[in-house]
Amino acid sequence: MFFQAVTLFPEMFAALTEHGVSGRALRQGLWRFDTVNPRQFADNRLGYIDDRPFGGGPGMIMMAAPLQAAIGFARSRCQGDSRVVYLSPQGAPLTHRRVAALAQQPNLILLCGRYEGVDERVLQTHVDEEISIGDFVVSGGELPAMMLMDAVLRLLPDVLGDSRSAEQDSFADGLLDCPHYTRPAEFDGMPVPEVLMSGNHAKIAEWRLEQSLRRTLSRRPELLDGRMFSPQEARLLERIRKEQAN
Ligand SMILES: c1cc(-c2cnc[nH]2)ccn1
């Protein structure tokens, strides 16, 4: 996977490239990263890359030409297909399913806007999809881009070192994750659920699945809409729903 970020703040991406699982994987060569700063493509002496919005209104808009040139340069560095993603509150919500699809791409170019946004004409001609990480506005696309990158990188082979971790993540099976515990066995007078100390791996797995179903049903019931259930999941759901009905 070759990630490129079109960004006015390339140094922000150190959060991913110099730290944690993603930084280690980068050093191991499991993925590649580079940035392109639109300011180097400004077609004026002072490096302007934004201007006032036609029609008036607050703030500035990023101009189309420097962004188009930056995206073109990023694409020229890709071997094979590349996909351009613009991070914006107007985009389609990022879900695990979308992350898994993006993880299949060899080259992803992430366009990070600043100011009040970017000229619509570059979105219409050079962006393949718009993605939102939530219904809120932040100062720019860089943090949303890093969240998308982190979620994608966790799904790449060998990045986590233990593939079970990604499978256990919330949403990996369409359910919220179960509760987790570690030492001490009693903390602040609160014990660890006995089943987790039993050494019975089948019972532990069933307890964890039941907890995931309970948590999903109570916190995000819409995630269960249209989802297929295994016989074990259906049995556990039936038991939970009966219990809640009484
Ligand atoms: C993706 C991008 C953004 C965003 C980009 N620039 C300001 N906010 C917000 C949510 N999801």
The ligand as an ORCA input file, in Angstrom:
! r2SCAN-3c Opt
* xyz 0 1
  C     -13.888     14.272      7.223
  C     -13.341     15.540      7.036
  C     -13.772     16.557      7.874
  C     -13.239     17.920      7.704
  C     -12.376     18.337      6.735
  N     -12.155     19.655      6.940
  C     -12.885     20.020      8.019
  N     -13.557     18.967      8.502
  C     -14.694     16.321      8.871
  C     -15.212     15.037      9.006
  N     -14.799     14.039      8.195
*
